[in-house]
């Protein structure tokens, strides 16, 4: 059955449209605003959108955006009378039909029913044309509430690991004030997430704002100046993730240390969350707080603890860490300072410069454990097991 959406507004119009739709054995879904409408349309194969002319938005502009981004959606414009309609604008915006509230009840109902039939026909012919399948990327977020624990290093090298095996990988630098993903790859982005928010807020052209690296890897870079981060909100982050999921096989998000709205949105829209930690008490305390926060958001089941730079530390070992955090370590990465610093300074991931190192091997295994293209079709959830830990640790 075709779903019908509209943006809530005038109470009289709301009740009148609801009565009309319900009598046609269809259901009308009301959304609060334009952003919520686009979220709903993302998950629908076919739908009808009723757009009343209102001061809350430009009805022609919104109709055009829907027509371009959701070709299977049938937009209807509603005006009080013909005098209020600009037919040229309506045609250019891609409106399927125009309904006038001054028309008879039966005429309005007939027009809505015709729009529903047209939507079903669109879906049928679209399925026959065998369009290019839309991807549904795996989303992996690398997180920590303390700086210097290796978030960016792991994010960049995970992308490099996937780039050798699968078609397309996107990396979002969500450290919006001081992000370094582009530097770790020796990239000089001409366009960043800031430019995307200014020019393509709906995500229809988001690929044009990605900076290509190699092996199918592209980066959505952080803004060039810290103050530009203020214009980027959680809604934009959510839209970016949804848009990139349709275009890439894996989306990797490198976050800032701050648990702000943008980071929370990224965490909530992730399939796996890598909680980076060290064997020192301040980092363990922050990691515990992060895990508790994930628990309060009811997404702690997605968290996987990654112990970076594992080494012998007096008074603290893996057992201590697991007792403090209340969960098993998913994997460990041994300390390898000099090659890692060289890789960062050269802007070339360690998985490319030193693929035989223990860290690179562990990162390759971590990447495979999180996403194996051969087994992607299987939807069964397997209990997380710790990947091999370095010598002297636990297995």
Secondary structure, DSSP 4 states (H G I P E B T S, - for coil): --EEEEE---HHHHHHHHHHHHHTT--EEEESSHHHHHHHHHT-SSEEEEEE--TTS-HHHHHHHHHHH-TTEEEEEEESSGGG--HHHHHHHT-SEEEETTS-HHHHHHHHHHHHHHHHHHHHHHHHTTPPPPP--EEEEEE-SSTTSSHHHHHHHHHHHHHTTSS-EEEEEE-TTT--HHHHTT---SS-HHHHHHH-TTSTTGGGGPEE-STTEEEEPPPSSGGGGGG--HHHHHHHHHHHHTT-SEEEEEE-SS--HHHHHHHHT-SEEEEEE-SSHHHHHHHHHHHHHHHHTT-GGGEEEEEEEE--BTTB-HHHHHHHHTS-EEEEEE--HHHHHHHHHHT--HHHH-TTSHHHHHHHHHHHHH--GGGTT--PPPPP-PPPPPTTS--
